[in-house]
């Protein structure tokens, strides 16, 4: 009896200490939401920043320029070149929102109203994950953490341990190295070091239905000759050798790539098609706005409207759940099967808004 009582009290303490379920209807993840698509405003760039091994820099020092291959049908890019001796691993310091929070802190010095009218502050990657949810497996969802502070909802990701395939990561960055230069019309330096801490980011404002968004996104390069900030994404994929691989490419790979590019307003995605040994033989460009129409030939495996409708509904759900305006309060959003459940965390490790930010804004 004593042992059972102690176990009961322990369970009660754990529920109180590490979180409680919000008494609210759970959000259903559906693939066949037939409502009209929500309006998504063209993202507007409001800032840029760079990351290096030395930290955050409020400038474009890591901006690269896209260099088109002379013959995209016949290239030979060895993605193994320089691996592993010229690969600098990611340090993984700080929270995932720290960089955009530093940008906001700097931006407020010249524009005190930079957050005026903004509902959500986040990273492009988190929005991409939510947008693709109706078609992703539930085990692909890691918990999202949300805190409301001064009327804004900050969307982060719960820290956990995960292993990165360094070789595949190197392949992706090496492909970018073959197709970019430090100056417009320059020559790519394929002998240089690949530092996973380096990155160039755009900061954009947009609106999805009634939700005003401010978020950052890492971009791979800028197209030269453009009168505005016209960026391009670069991806690699195994060479498509049969109709089934072609269908899977459009059903799965292009879905996430489309969402990633569409949300930030990147008009084109450049793919390098490689063999199993990591040698790219062909380069092909895809127009972001044409991808949803192209996928219809594969039994309408996914729909742009369904994706954007779910993202809209998820943001509405966040507003309904995360009501306490307190940076110390963290709400966790976890997908469980075909539902998303919200809990209020009691674990101080989940807190992600740093004091240096909350005291500055």
C-alpha positions, 0 to 999 in steps of 0.5 A: 500500500505504501509503495503504491501511494508513493508511486501515485504521488510521484506520478502526480508530481511529474505531471505537475512538474513537467507539463499539463495538458491544455483542456482544448480540442485537439487539432486534426491533421487532414489531407482532404481539407477542401476549404478555399486556399488562404491568402498568402502575401508575397514575402518582403525582405526586411533584413539579412544577417550572416553566421560564421564560426565566430558568431552572428553578424548583421550583414551579408558577408556570407552571401553567395552568387549563383553561377550557372554551369555551361552545360547543365546536361553534362557536368561532373561535380564530385561531392566527396572532394575535401571530405572529411579533411576540409569539413568544419562541424557545426557547433550547435550553440544557443537556441534555434531562434537566437539568431533572428532574436539577435537580428530583431534586437539590432533592427530595433535600434534603427526601427523601433516598430520592426515588430509592429503588427507581427503575430509570429516570430519563427524560422522558415524550417518550422513553418515548412514542417507544419505546412507539409504535415498533412502528408508527413508521417507523425514520427517526422514531427519533433515538438514545437515550443511556443511562448507568447511575449508582448503579444507575439507568439515565438515558435521554436523547437524543443531541443533534443539529441539527433545525429547528423549524417555528415557525409550527406550534409557535406554533399549538399554543401559541396554542391552549393560550392560548385555553383556559387561564387563570392562575387557576381560572375565569379569563379566557384572555389571548390577547394575551399573549406566547408564550415557548417557554421557558415550561412547567409539568411534573409529575414522576411515579413509575410501574411498568411490569412490573418496571421502576420509572420516575421521569420528567417531563412537560410538561402543558398545563393542570389541570382545575378542580374536581378533588380531585387533580392532574387534567391535560389535554393540548391538541392541534390537527389539521386538520379531518377532511373525509372517511373517509380523514382520519378513519381516519388521525387515529385510526391515527397522530395519536391513537396518539402522543397516547394514549401521551403521555397514558396514560404520565403518567396524563392522562385527557383530550385536548382537540383543536382542529380547524382549517382550513388557515389556522390558525383553529380552528372546533371543539373536541372532548374525547377520553378517553385510556382510550377511544382504544385501543378506538375505533381497532379500527374501523379494522382494528386499526391499532395495539394498546395491548398491543403498544405497552406490551409493546414498551416493557417489552421495550426497558427490559429490553434496556437493562438487559441492554446498559448494564451499566457503572455509570459516568456517563462511559460512554454507551450509544447505542440506534439503530433500524435498520429493524426492529431496535434496536442498542446501541453503546457510545459513545466520543465525549465529546460524548455524555456527558449526566450533568453533574458538578453532578448526579453530585457531589450525589447 
